[in-house]
Structures are given as C-alpha cells and as structure tokens.
Amino acid sequence: MQHKILAIDLDGTLLDGHVLQPEHRGAVQRAQAAGFKIIIATARWRQMAESIQQEIGCSDLIIACNGAQLFDPKTGVDLLDDRLPVAFSEALSDALKGLSGFASATLQDETLIYSDQAPPRVEWPNALRAVDVLPSFKNEAPRIMTVQGDEMVAAARQLLAGPEHRSILALDSIGPGGKIVMTFTAQTANKGRCLQKACASLNLTTESVIAFGDSEGDLDLFAAAGLSVAMGQASKRVRAAADWVTDANTEHGIKTFLDRYFKGEISGNQPT
C-alpha cells in the first residue's frame, strides 16, 4: 500500500456539525489499524483536535489554526507556529466592537470568544474563554482569528480593503451552523506547508498522504498531498481541485471513500 497517512479536516469533513459520527470514527480506526498515521488538519484550535484524537484513539501530529500551528501531542512541542501581525489583530478587534456576530482569537493555551449572542456550546471549557472585549495583543499575537455574522463579516472585509492589511490571509468557509466563517492568519500559514513539515518529521513523503477536506482552507493541503479527496457538499472550486469527490460529510463520505480504497477500487490519482 503506497499511502501511509490520512490528513483530515474536521468541520464539514470528519465531523457532522460538532459530532464525530460512529461511521467515520470506525472508518478512521480501521485505517489506523491498517498502519495509517492520522493527522488532524483543521482551522480549529489544537485542543479541539486533541479531543477528536482521543475519540479516535491516536496521538499523531496536529495541523491547527488553518496551518498556523503544527503540534506534536506526544512531546507538547510546536513544530511550526505562525502568528498574525499585532497591528492587524488589534485593528480587527477594534472594528468588531459593538457589532452583532461571533468572533474568536486563538492564543497559545486558550481561544477567546467575543459575541453579543448567547454563549455557544463549549466543547473544551479549559481551552475556551468568553470575554466582554478582545484584549490588546501586544503581549501575545493570535495564531488565527475568526468572525461570523453579517455585521462582523462586513466590518472585516472593509478592514482588509486597506493596503496596510493586504498581507493577511483571509479565507471563507462554512461553519457547523451553515453560515460563512471568515478566518484570518499570517500569509505564511497554510495546511500544505504544515503537511510538508509533518511528513519530514515522520520520515515520510507527501506522496504517501491521502488528504480529506471541504473548503478553500484545504486547497494547499490538497496540493501537497499525494491523493486528495473533497467532500460531496464542497464548492465547485474545491471539488475541481481534488483527485476524487466522495459523499457529503453528513453521508459519511470518508467512510465511503475508505471502503472503496480498502477494496482496491481506488488505485491512484484519477478524476471521479
């Protein structure tokens, strides 16, 4: 078998909403039993990725914050750590004050949540903290910031129009609630770069990777992997960038693909 790693996005890919369904858990565990390493590659904070690892029963490398962080759970060491510019982080924080919506900023050990709405369901209380206002980031810049909600998204887009912030990498994705989520990272942050570093640390090649994703944040992951698989509900652009398109995440698309893979029905990079 030429492939040795599964690199899997969470929202819209492995997860159905916030839930790891038994069908996907079983499919990934089967791959792990067959010798695959499992790399979580997510826009979320690494603590959430660790919680999914616990459900699966693995402790391989984590690509978190849309590629701003590569984390080794076994050693607790960051192999890559890209931070947003302080000037942008503080400008976005100021632009969001008093607006309706939901925003987050992920630091080293916690993710700060700012919202005028009722607090969301918290998966990891020890890693999430609601705040009345986002703080100054002079002491520690975030790895990633996110916004959702019409008012906050509009304010973020207006801020990005300024020439001083054109170095920021801004991506749209669809969150668990079906609404647009904008994510902001340093320009150098991407999942593909992290995957290359992860493979090097594991003494494996990127050609040995099967990557699963559903959003624009996964395009660099697809480009770096030996075989890429888009979920069925992904946009036309994301599906066109993948080698294969499987069922939607709500229809257990990873299981569908892996069932075919282990039956020998998928042997290489071919269009669907």
C-alpha positions in Angstrom: 0.0 0.0 0.0 1.6 3.3 -1.1 -0.3 5.6 1.2 0.6 5.8 4.9 -1.0 9.0 6.2 -4.6 10.3 6.4 -4.7 14.1 6.7 -8.3 15.0 7.7 -10.0 18.3 8.1 -12.7 18.5 10.9 -15.6 20.9 10.2 -17.5 19.7 7.2 -15.3 16.7 6.7 -14.7 14.4 9.6 -17.4 16.0 11.7 -21.2 16.3 11.2 -21.8 19.6 13.0 -19.8 19.2 16.2 -20.2 15.4 16.3 -17.8 12.6 15.2 -20.3 10.0 14.0 -19.6 6.3 14.7 -19.3 5.6 11.0 -16.5 8.0 10.5 -14.8 7.0 13.7 -14.9 3.4 12.8 -13.5 4.0 9.2 -10.6 6.1 10.6 -9.8 3.5 13.2 -9.8 0.8 10.6 -7.2 2.8 8.6 -5.2 3.3 11.7 -5.3 -0.5 12.4 -4.0 -1.0 8.8 -1.0 1.1 9.7 -2.0 4.6 8.7 -1.0 7.6 10.7 -3.8 10.1 11.3 -3.1 13.8 11.1 -5.9 16.2 12.0 -5.7 19.3 9.8 -8.2 21.9 11.0 -8.9 25.6 11.3 -9.9 24.9 14.9 -7.7 25.2 18.0 -5.3 22.3 18.7 -7.1 21.4 22.0 -10.3 20.5 20.0 -8.2 18.4 17.6 -6.8 16.6 20.6 -10.3 15.8 21.8 -11.1 14.2 18.4 -7.8 12.3 18.6 -9.0 10.9 22.0 -12.2 9.7 20.4 -10.3 8.0 17.6 -7.5 6.7 19.8 -4.4 8.3 18.2 -1.8 10.9 19.1 -0.2 11.7 15.8 0.7 15.3 14.6 -1.9 18.1 14.5 -2.2 20.8 12.0 -4.3 23.5 13.7 -5.4 27.1 13.1 -5.6 26.7 9.3 -1.9 25.8 9.2 -0.6 28.4 11.6 0.4 25.7 14.0 1.9 22.2 13.7 1.8 20.5 17.1 3.2 17.2 18.3 0.9 15.9 21.1 3.5 13.3 22.2 6.0 16.0 23.2 3.8 19.1 23.6 6.1 20.9 21.2 5.1 23.2 18.3 7.0 22.3 15.1 5.6 25.4 13.4 4.0 28.5 15.0 2.9 31.4 12.8 1.2 34.4 14.4 -0.9 37.2 13.0 0.6 40.7 12.9 -0.2 42.6 16.1 -1.3 45.7 14.2 -4.0 43.7 12.2 -5.1 41.8 15.3 -5.8 45.0 17.2 -7.4 46.7 14.2 -9.8 43.8 13.7 -10.6 43.8 17.4 -11.4 47.5 17.4 -13.5 47.1 14.2 -15.7 44.4 15.8 -16.6 46.3 19.0 -20.3 46.6 19.5 -21.2 44.6 16.4 -23.5 41.6 16.2 -21.9 38.3 15.5 -19.3 36.0 16.8 -15.5 36.3 16.9 -12.6 34.3 18.2 -8.9 34.7 18.7 -6.7 31.7 19.4 -3.6 32.2 21.6 -1.1 29.7 22.9 -3.3 28.0 25.6 -6.8 29.3 25.0 -9.3 30.7 22.5 -11.0 33.9 23.4 -14.7 34.2 22.4 -16.3 37.6 21.8 -20.0 37.7 21.0 -23.2 39.7 21.6 -25.1 36.5 21.4 -25.7 33.7 23.9 -22.5 31.8 24.6 -22.1 28.9 22.2 -21.8 25.3 23.3 -18.3 24.8 24.6 -16.6 21.6 23.7 -13.5 22.3 25.8 -14.2 24.6 28.7 -10.5 24.7 29.7 -9.5 26.0 26.3 -12.3 28.5 25.6 -13.0 31.7 27.4 -15.7 34.2 26.8 -14.6 37.9 27.0 -16.6 41.1 27.0 -13.9 42.7 24.7 -11.0 41.3 22.8 -7.8 42.3 24.6 -4.7 44.1 23.4 -2.5 41.6 21.6 0.9 43.3 22.3 2.0 40.6 24.7 0.9 37.7 22.5 -0.4 37.8 19.0 -3.1 35.2 17.9 -2.4 32.4 15.6 -5.8 32.8 14.0 -8.9 35.0 14.3 -12.4 34.2 13.0 -15.6 36.2 12.5 -19.1 35.2 11.6 -22.3 37.2 11.4 -23.3 39.7 8.7 -22.1 42.8 10.6 -18.8 41.4 11.7 -18.0 39.9 8.3 -18.8 43.2 6.6 -16.5 45.1 9.0 -13.7 42.5 8.4 -14.0 42.8 4.7 -13.8 46.6 4.9 -10.7 46.4 7.1 -9.0 44.1 4.6 -9.6 46.6 1.8 -6.9 48.8 3.4 -3.4 48.4 1.8 -1.8 48.0 5.2 -3.5 44.7 5.8 -3.1 43.0 2.4 -0.5 40.6 3.7 -3.2 38.9 5.8 -4.5 35.5 4.5 -8.3 35.6 4.7 -10.5 32.6 3.8 -14.2 31.9 3.8 -15.6 28.6 4.9 -19.0 27.3 6.0 -19.3 26.7 9.7 -21.3 24.0 11.5 -24.3 26.3 11.6 -24.2 26.7 7.8 -23.1 30.3 8.0 -20.0 31.9 6.4 -17.0 32.0 8.7 -14.0 34.2 7.8 -10.6 33.1 9.1 -7.5 35.3 9.3 -3.9 34.0 9.6 -0.5 35.2 8.6 0.2 34.9 4.9 2.8 32.1 5.5 0.2 29.9 7.3 -1.3 27.1 5.3 -2.1 23.4 5.8 0.1 22.3 2.9 3.2 23.8 4.3 2.4 22.2 7.7 1.9 18.9 5.9 5.3 19.0 4.3 6.9 19.7 7.7 4.9 16.9 9.3 5.9 14.4 6.7 9.5 15.4 7.0 9.4 14.9 10.8 7.8 11.4 10.2 10.4 10.5 7.6 7.6 10.0 5.0 6.9 11.7 1.7 3.8 13.9 1.0 3.0 11.4 -1.8 2.1 8.9 1.0 -0.7 11.2 2.2 -4.5 11.0 1.4 -6.0 14.4 2.3 -9.7 15.0 3.0 -11.3 18.4 3.1 -14.2 20.6 2.1 -13.2 24.3 2.0 -10.7 26.8 0.5 -8.5 26.3 3.5 -7.9 22.8 2.3 -6.6 23.7 -1.2 -3.0 23.9 -0.1 -3.4 20.6 1.7 -4.8 19.0 -1.5 -1.8 20.4 -3.5 0.7 19.0 -1.1 -0.9 15.5 -0.7 -0.3 12.5 -2.9 -4.1 11.9 -3.2 -6.8 14.5 -2.4 -10.5 13.8 -1.6 -13.2 16.5 -1.5 -16.4 16.1 0.4 -19.6 16.0 -1.7 -21.0 19.2 -0.4 -17.8 21.2 -1.1 -17.9 24.1 -3.5 -17.2 23.6 -7.2 -13.7 25.1 -6.8 -12.8 22.7 -4.0 -14.2 19.7 -5.8 -12.4 20.6 -9.0 -9.1 20.8 -7.1 -9.4 17.3 -5.7 -8.4 14.0 -7.3 -11.6 12.4 -6.0 -15.0 13.6 -4.7 -16.8 11.4 -2.2 -20.2 11.7 -0.4 -21.0 14.7 1.9 -19.8 14.6 5.4 -23.4 14.1 6.6 -23.4 11.0 4.4 -20.2 9.6 5.9 -18.1 10.5 2.8 -14.8 9.5 4.4 -16.1 6.0 5.2 -17.5 5.8 1.6 -14.0 6.6 0.2 -12.0 4.4 2.6 -14.4 1.4 2.0 -13.6 1.7 -1.8 -9.9 2.3 -1.1 -9.5 -0.9 1.0 -11.4 -2.9 -1.6 -8.8 -1.8 -4.1 -11.3 0.2 -6.2 -9.1 3.4 -5.9 -5.6 2.9 -7.0 -4.3 6.3 -7.9 -4.9 9.9 -8.8 -8.0 9.7 -11.0 -10.9 12.1 -11.5 -14.3 11.0 -10.1 
